[in-house]
Amino acid sequence: MIGKIIGAMVGARAAQNVRSIEGPGGAVLGALAVPIISRLRLPTLLALGAGGYLVKKFADKEKAATTPPPGTRTTSSV
């Protein structure tokens, strides 16, 4: 029971960073994630963690490639 409450709080907080999920929806997803994660085996949890880490690294790399480096200005020469 306490795990579901903590999961709901974490889900509601995480939903603030995602545009498509509102606070109550995040709370529901967080509460449902707790029993699902508790039934997973250790190798599956490790694979999910490694996959999430790789996806984040790839997303950060893509974001860094699309944004100009700090300190550079784009000026139009007339």
C-alpha positions as CSV (number, residue, x, y, z in Angstrom):
1,M,0.0,0.0,0.0
2,I,2.8,2.4,0.9
3,G,4.6,1.5,-2.3
4,K,1.6,2.5,-4.4
5,I,1.3,5.8,-2.6
6,I,5.0,6.5,-3.2
7,G,4.6,5.4,-6.8
8,A,1.7,7.7,-7.3
9,M,3.6,10.7,-5.8
10,V,6.6,10.0,-8.1
11,G,4.3,9.5,-11.1
12,A,2.5,12.8,-10.5
13,R,5.9,14.6,-10.1
14,A,7.2,12.9,-13.3
15,A,4.1,13.9,-15.2
16,Q,5.0,17.5,-14.7
17,N,7.9,17.0,-17.2
18,V,5.8,15.3,-19.9
19,R,3.4,17.3,-22.0
20,S,1.0,14.5,-22.8
21,I,0.4,13.3,-19.3
22,E,-1.3,15.3,-16.6
23,G,-0.8,15.1,-12.9
24,P,-3.6,12.6,-12.1
25,G,-2.7,10.5,-15.1
26,G,0.9,10.3,-13.9
27,A,-0.3,9.4,-10.4
28,V,-2.3,6.5,-11.8
29,L,0.7,5.3,-14.0
30,G,3.0,5.5,-11.0
31,A,0.6,3.5,-8.8
32,L,0.3,0.9,-11.5
33,A,4.0,0.7,-12.1
34,V,4.8,-0.5,-8.6
35,P,3.1,-3.9,-8.8
36,I,4.3,-4.4,-12.3
37,I,8.0,-3.7,-11.4
38,S,7.8,-5.8,-8.3
39,R,7.0,-8.8,-10.4
40,L,9.9,-8.4,-12.8
41,R,13.1,-10.4,-12.4
42,L,16.5,-8.8,-11.8
43,P,17.9,-9.4,-15.3
44,T,14.8,-7.7,-16.8
45,L,15.1,-4.7,-14.4
46,L,18.8,-4.4,-15.3
47,A,18.0,-4.5,-19.1
48,L,15.3,-1.9,-18.6
49,G,17.7,0.4,-16.7
50,A,20.4,0.0,-19.3
51,G,17.9,0.6,-22.1
52,G,16.7,3.8,-20.5
53,Y,20.2,5.0,-20.0
54,L,21.1,4.4,-23.6
55,V,17.9,6.1,-24.8
56,K,18.7,9.2,-22.6
57,K,22.3,9.3,-23.9
58,F,21.1,9.1,-27.5
59,A,18.5,11.9,-26.9
60,D,21.1,14.1,-25.2
61,K,23.5,13.5,-28.1
62,E,20.9,14.4,-30.7
63,K,19.9,17.6,-28.7
64,A,23.6,18.6,-28.5
65,A,24.0,18.1,-32.2
66,T,21.1,20.3,-33.1
67,T,21.8,23.3,-30.8
68,P,24.7,25.7,-31.5
69,P,27.5,25.8,-29.0
70,P,27.3,28.4,-26.3
71,G,29.1,31.7,-27.0
72,T,28.6,31.6,-30.8
73,R,26.4,34.3,-32.3
74,T,24.6,34.3,-35.5
75,T,24.8,37.7,-37.1
76,S,23.8,38.8,-40.5
77,S,26.4,40.6,-42.5
78,V,25.0,43.5,-44.5
